Amino acid sequence: MKKQRPVNLDLNTISFPPAAVASILHRVTGVAMFFALLFVIYAWATSVASIEGYNSVNSMMDAWYGKVISIGTLSALSYHIIGGIRHGVMDMGYWEELDSGNNSARIAMGMWVVLTIVLGVILW
């Protein structure tokens, strides 16, 4: 008897539900924050070492790439916090049904996009 299962999955054709996308984004932003922390520690250590280091970090943060790094770091942090709150609420027994879980994921991702745009406008 031959089973009718796909041998090689084409991941581009798989449609993830919003709850899965929210969970994956939560993990990705956690990893992104780890790497962003390396930059934050470097900038902090350099800025407190001397006045020249402070001025170099200050000029780097005023440049376009410093703003992009800042917006990216704050964007990852904001989604990770929003997603963490969502997961915490789910751990308490709410939003566990399919519809409410997908709706809470859509709301969390929508809040993240709005917050990222607001942060981008403020920082730029």
N, C-alpha and C positions, 0 to 999 in steps of 0.2 A: 504494500500500500504506500503510495507516494503522497507525502504531505505537501499541501499547497502553501508553503511559507516562502517568503522572499529570502534568497540567499544573500544578496547584497542590498542593504538598505540605502536608498537615496535620501539623505537627510534633508535635501532641499525641498522635497515634496511633503515632508512631515509638517503638519500644522500643530504647533503647541498651543494648549489653552492658556489664557492669561495668567492663571495661577502658576503654571509651570514657568512661564517667562518671568514672573515676579520672583520666583524662587531662584532661578538661575541668575537673574540680575543681582539678587541679594548676595549670592556667593561671589559673583564677579566684582561687585563693588567692595567686598571685603578684601579680596586680593589686591585690587587697585589701591585701597587705602594703605595696605602694607607697603607697597612700593612708593606711594606718596609720602609715607612716613619717613622713608630714607631721605627724601629731599627736604622735608621739614626739619629733621634732625641736623642735616648738613647746614641748612640756612641758619638755624638757631645757633649752632656751634660757631659758625663763621661770624655771625653778627655780634656775639658776645665776646669774641676773642680780642677784637681791637676796633678802633674807630674806622680804620680802613676797611675792615671786614664788614662792619655795619653799613658803611656807604656802598660797598660793592653789592651786598644783598639788597639794599634799598633800591639801587639803580636797576638791579636785575628784576625786582618785583614791579618796577615801573615800566619795564619793557613789555612788548607784546607777548613774548613767550612766558614771562613770569605771570602775566595775567591769565594766560591759557592754563598754566599749571595750577594757579590758584582756583580758577573756576572749575577745572576738572577735579581737583581735590575736594572742594566743597560740594560739588555735585555728587561725587561718590559717597561722601560722608552723609549728605542729606538723604540720598536714597537708602543707604544702609540703616539710618535711623528710622525712616518711615517704614521700611520693610521689617525692621526689628520690632517696631511697635505692632505692626500687622501680625507678625508671627507670635508675639506675646499674647495678643488678643485671641488668636487661634488656639494657643496653648490653654487658655482659660475656657475653651469650649464653644466659642462663638465663631461664626463665619466658616464653619467646617463643611457645610453643605456645598454642593457643586455651584449653584447659582450665586450664593452669597460669597463664596470663596473667589469666584471669578470677578464678581463686582468689586470686592475689596481690593483685588489685585489691580483692576482698571483704575480705581480711585487712587491707589498708592502711586501707580505710574503717572497718572495725570498730575497729582500733587508734585511729584518729582520734577516733571517737565516745567510746570509753572514756577516752582521754586528755583530751578536752575536758570530760567530766563530772568527772574528777578535778581538773582545773585550776579548774573552776567551783566545786567544793566547797572547794578550798583558798583561792581568792581571795575567795569570798563570806563 
